[in-house]
Amino acid sequence: MQLYRGIIKQALDVTWKSKYLWFFGLFAALLGNGGEYEILFRALSGNFNNDFFSGFRMIAQTGVFSWQGLRNFGNLLITQPISVIVALLVLVIFLALFAFVIWLVNVSQAALVNNTLLKIDNKQTSFREALESGMKKFWPVFGFNFVSKLITIISLAIISFIVVMGNNLGSTMSLIVYTFVILLFIPVAMSFSFIVKYSIGYSVINNVEFVNAFKSGWELFRKNWLISLEMAFILYFLNIVIALLFIIVVLVFATPFALLAFLASGLSMTGMFLFIIGVGIIFFFAFLIVTGSLVATFQISAWTSLFVELIGKGAKSKLVRMFTR
């Protein structure tokens, strides 16, 4: 545990002493937990389908891409051109904001990786330096994340299809299919998520080109796959602890708001009641945002610390060390 204890301590130190990184953590959190957790959750719940195709079905049911939908759009363009232009303008603004958020998310991840390394090396860091380094590495990081999400989506689609087909063949066949999915697709999807993490490390820290970074990421994972799994489960356990602490803190601070709101409601003070509820909601979301920023900063710092350790001195898995002794 010495390896992971040092990495966790280092990540906590980076997160707490470099509070400007929380800004980048806020947007990096939008990347989610990654494929290694997403597909694992589906496996543990036994709900791979989870209406995976429901979004596509809902869009198809609207008929927006049918001939009738296109005909209606043409008629609307003729009869109400101003409304259509305004709607298209709103859509363009929305897409521009969405593209900006995507840009900022990937820049933030690269910035966190770069400045975590600088903090590990005891170098001076700044918000501007983090932003500039993230901007320089936007495209490779975006490429890795795009491929990772694409592989996750394809894996979930294949898994959902196989599980649905197995359910239609009876309970025994469903169990066989489910076991097959667990043994085949989940390790593949989780492995690819780890490879992407290491590839981003090679790209941002070692300035390796996209294809070579991916090859190096694969090679590093191949040699340290067990360490990667151990690290993922340790961070998963810490996520559970943080989630429980978050719930406890929210309940503790929500109690006075609830009592004041109950008192205001009993005295028929509607304005005060709404004010208390509004303030409580604002505090809740503010605390949620700060917590999400901290967790994302900590996780990326931890993976970066592990990456630096692996490409530097190297490391041995905890299980390997236990069985060796």
Secondary structure, 3 states (H helix, E strand, C coil): CHHHHHHHHHHHHHHHHCCCHHHHHHHHHHHCCCHHHHHHHHHHHCCCCCCCCHHHHHHHHHCCCCHHHHHHHHHHHHHCHHHHHHHHHHHHHHHHHHHHHHHHHHHHHHHHHHHHHHHHCCCCCCHHHHHHHHHHCHHHHHHHHHHHHHHHHHHHHHHHHHHHHHHCCCHHHHHHHHHHHHHHHHHHHHHHHHHHHHHHHHHHHCCCCHHHHHHHHHHHHHHCHHHHHHHHHHHHHHHHHHHHHHHHHHHHHHHHHHHHHHHHHHCCCHHHHHHHHHHHHHHHHHHHHHHHHHHHHHHHHHHHHHHHHHHCCCCCCHHHHHHHC
